[in-house]
Amino acid sequence: MKLEIEKSLIVSTAHISKEDGKLLDAIDVGHLIVDKYSFGWRVLVGGDNLDIADISSKFSQGFIAAVIFTKTHGCEWLQLDSDGPEYECLGTYEW
């Protein structure tokens, strides 16, 4: 039996701007695959569908840094959660 397992990094929504949250709520956010849930969003960052240059013009540096941080740690999903941990290496925003 082969299991299909995906890694997620859970990150506080404090690391993205309020405007980022509005973009993630939008239906069309470019090439991003976004799954909204009651405490935040899951964003697919693995694979070939994510173009950092494309999303850099739409999202804050905080969001881009969280995406890169997630990819650097070998995760497929960035899970932005209102109760998620804050990381010193990532900036924070006031909501």
C-alpha positions as CSV (number, residue, x, y, z in Angstrom):
1,M,0.0,0.0,0.0
2,K,1.3,3.4,-1.0
3,L,0.2,6.4,1.2
4,E,-0.1,9.9,-0.2
5,I,1.2,12.2,2.4
6,E,1.6,16.0,2.1
7,K,3.5,18.2,4.5
8,S,2.0,21.5,5.8
9,L,3.7,24.3,7.7
10,I,1.3,26.1,10.1
11,V,2.0,29.8,10.3
12,S,0.1,32.6,12.2
13,T,-2.0,34.9,10.1
14,A,-0.1,37.7,11.9
15,H,2.6,37.1,9.3
16,I,0.4,38.4,6.4
17,S,-1.4,41.7,5.9
18,K,-5.2,42.2,6.1
19,E,-5.1,42.9,2.4
20,D,-3.5,39.5,1.8
21,G,-6.4,38.0,3.6
22,K,-8.8,39.8,1.3
23,L,-6.9,38.5,-1.7
24,L,-7.0,34.9,-0.4
25,D,-10.8,35.2,0.1
26,A,-11.1,36.3,-3.6
27,I,-12.1,33.7,-6.1
28,D,-9.4,34.6,-8.6
29,V,-5.9,35.0,-7.0
30,G,-3.8,34.2,-10.0
31,H,-2.2,30.8,-10.1
32,L,-2.7,30.1,-6.4
33,I,-4.7,27.1,-5.1
34,V,-6.3,28.3,-1.9
35,D,-8.5,26.4,0.6
36,K,-10.3,28.7,3.0
37,Y,-11.4,27.3,6.4
38,S,-12.8,28.8,9.6
39,F,-9.4,29.8,11.1
40,G,-7.5,30.9,8.0
41,W,-6.4,29.5,4.6
42,R,-4.3,26.7,3.2
43,V,-2.2,27.7,0.2
44,L,-0.6,25.1,-2.1
45,V,3.0,26.2,-2.5
46,G,4.5,22.9,-3.8
47,G,4.6,21.8,-7.4
48,D,5.0,23.8,-10.5
49,N,1.8,25.9,-10.3
50,L,3.3,28.7,-8.1
51,D,5.1,31.6,-9.7
52,I,6.7,33.8,-7.0
53,A,7.2,36.6,-9.5
54,D,3.5,36.6,-10.5
55,I,2.2,36.8,-6.9
56,S,4.9,39.2,-5.7
57,S,3.0,42.1,-7.4
58,K,-0.2,41.2,-5.6
59,F,0.8,40.2,-2.1
60,S,2.8,41.7,0.8
61,Q,6.4,40.9,1.4
62,G,5.2,39.1,4.5
63,F,3.1,36.7,2.5
64,I,5.9,36.1,0.0
65,A,8.4,35.5,2.9
66,A,5.9,32.9,4.4
67,V,5.6,31.1,1.1
68,I,9.4,31.0,0.6
69,F,9.9,29.9,4.3
70,T,7.3,27.1,3.7
71,K,9.0,25.9,0.5
72,T,12.4,26.0,2.1
73,H,11.3,23.6,4.8
74,G,10.0,21.1,2.2
75,C,6.3,21.6,2.7
76,E,3.6,21.4,0.1
77,W,1.1,23.6,1.9
78,L,1.3,26.9,3.8
79,Q,-1.4,26.8,6.4
80,L,-2.2,30.3,7.6
81,D,-4.0,29.9,10.9
82,S,-5.3,32.6,13.3
83,D,-4.0,30.5,16.2
84,G,-0.8,29.3,14.4
85,P,2.7,30.0,15.7
86,E,4.6,33.2,15.0
87,Y,8.2,32.8,13.8
88,E,10.8,35.4,14.7
89,C,12.3,35.2,11.2
90,L,9.0,36.4,9.7
91,G,7.6,39.9,10.1
92,T,4.2,40.6,11.5
93,Y,1.2,42.8,10.6
94,E,-1.5,44.4,12.7
95,W,-5.0,43.3,11.8
